[in-house]
Amino acid sequence: MTKEENSEKISITNESHLYLHPGESLAVALVSHVLDLGNYHSWSRSMLTALSAKNKLQFVNGVTVEPKNAVTLCNAWTRCNNMVVSWLVHSISPQIRQYILWLRTLKRYGKTSRFGSFKVIKLLAIISQN
């Protein structure tokens, strides 16, 4: 039996961090207030609580990484990761979102600039100090 055939036999239960309830949506806001320059601590606590309740905290605290062997697990991980990214993006103010997405795009193509990275780091430092 090949790895791909074997991986198809893996089932993901509703207790797994890779499980997505059919009612989950990309556009749902998990927290009632978006992250802005003055509410990092309350936003962070609310977001971590919401992600924990949905059993997705592992995607932001580095506990889970993309599986390399089983196709089924890779697909499930990608779906869950994309859902978490969408939830985060929808809960960040447009002002902050543009910097995060801009830096992510630059890193993807290996074109980071010191000035751009500095601006993002400075912005994140301001947010976390407030």
Residue pairs with C-beta under 8 A, 6 or more apart in sequence:
3 69
3 70
3 71
4 71
6 70
7 69
7 70
7 71
7 72
7 73
8 71
8 72
10 70
10 72
10 73
12 18
12 19
12 72
12 73
12 76
13 19
14 21
15 55
16 55
17 55
17 56
17 57
17 58
17 59
17 64
17 80
18 73
18 76
18 77
18 80
19 55
19 76
20 76
20 79
20 80
20 83
24 54
24 83
26 82
26 83
26 86
26 87
26 90
27 86
27 90
28 87
28 90
29 87
29 90
29 91
30 46
30 47
30 50
30 51
30 54
30 87
30 91
31 43
31 46
31 47
31 50
31 91
32 46
33 39
33 42
33 43
33 46
34 43
34 91
34 92
34 93
35 43
35 44
35 47
35 91
35 92
35 93
35 96
35 127
36 93
36 95
36 96
37 93
37 95
37 96
37 126
37 127
37 130
38 130
39 130
40 127
40 128
40 130
41 130
43 91
47 88
47 91
48 57
48 60
50 87
51 57
51 59
51 60
51 84
51 87
56 80
56 83
56 84
57 63
58 64
59 80
59 81
59 84
60 84
60 88
64 77
66 74
66 77
66 78
66 81
67 73
67 74
67 77
68 74
89 97
89 101
92 100
96 123
96 127
99 119
99 120
99 123
100 120
102 116
102 120
103 112
103 116
103 117
103 120
106 112
106 113
106 116
